[in-house]
Amino acid sequence: MSGGVVADPAPPRIRFTDERIEMAHGAGGKASRRLVEGLIAPLFANETLAPLADAAIFPVAACRIATTADAFVVKPLRFAGGSIGELCINGTLNDLAVSGACPRTIMVSLILEAGLETATLRAELEAMAAAAARAGVAIAGGDTKVVEHGACDRMFVTTFGVGVVDERLRLGAQHVRKGDRVLLSGPIGDHGITILLARGELELEADLRSDTRSVWPMVRALLDAVPDGVRWMRDPTRGGVATALNELARDAGCAIALHEDAIPLRSEVRGACEILGLDPLHIANEGQFLAVVAERDAQRALEAVRAVAGGEDAALVGTVQSEPARAVVGITGYGGTRMIDMLVGDPLPRIC
């Protein structure tokens, strides 16, 4: 870095050479990155898709509109703290929120397996309606398809969301500067570990609930408090905090020093990860977000998020540095360090 500005952000071009699509390609880690950047994005290349982000932003009349699409195949359909119905609304709205867009409307399409219980479908539709109402957005329409028994696992959902971008903001890895701080909105790993335990395949029990929720109230408070100080945001879903920050470090050409003792983490998540040999930084979240804020605004940003219901455990967990370029370095409370890589493989399939 020179003069506090991130060095040349252009990463090496990724090539997709895998002969078959595997489960790891949908897990949010390195394999997913290869698939998207090496195969999908080059074929769909246009100015709207560059750079890749959680939502595409383009001008419409006097404002900028953000759009995002998502798909949800979580198993089981219902779990402690939520269900596929609530999850599909919150997940879509959160992609808009971390793009600096106030969510306005959403469309929902259903793929239903023949034989699905009507009571199950009704419960998920009610969950969608309730989540949308809490977020103040309208479900504007969608589509429904029924496939033969065995052609899908009970119920899949796809969504399309639209939001209006806050004109005060200019977000992106290119705006990140040396000395900026990394803010995390709350405890990590709740959703991924809750889904894992809900499957009943492990003899583990924990008093955990998914963190699925809309992060827009916290994001809005952050933007109102320090609109000029927010550089970048992301919701760390598949691949977790580690993957999101590695993508930032790679795209910005910077290093992220992550203070691991500062990361909010419930004891139940920590214990489950220790037993299963998982890194909490790789576990999915569905109701948290990461933000990079200017150093001068960091404390004010933290106070703004903590003042919102659900953001009480927000913390400043990292700092943007010059070296080692394009890397995330974990710093322990004892001063030790470790390199934190993106998720490799697929430790927790079908968490969203």
PyMOL commands that set and color helices and strands:
alter all, ss='L'
color gray80, all
select helices_A, chain A and resi 23-26+30-43+47-49+84-97+118-135+173-175+190-198+216-225+240-252+260-262+267-276+280-282+295-306
alter helices_A, ss='H'
color red, helices_A
select strands_A, chain A and resi 56-60+63-72+78-79+82-83+101-113+138-147+155-165+181-184+230-234+255-259+290-293+315-321+327-331+337-340
alter strands_A, ss='S'
color yellow, strands_A
deselect
rebuild
show_as cartoon
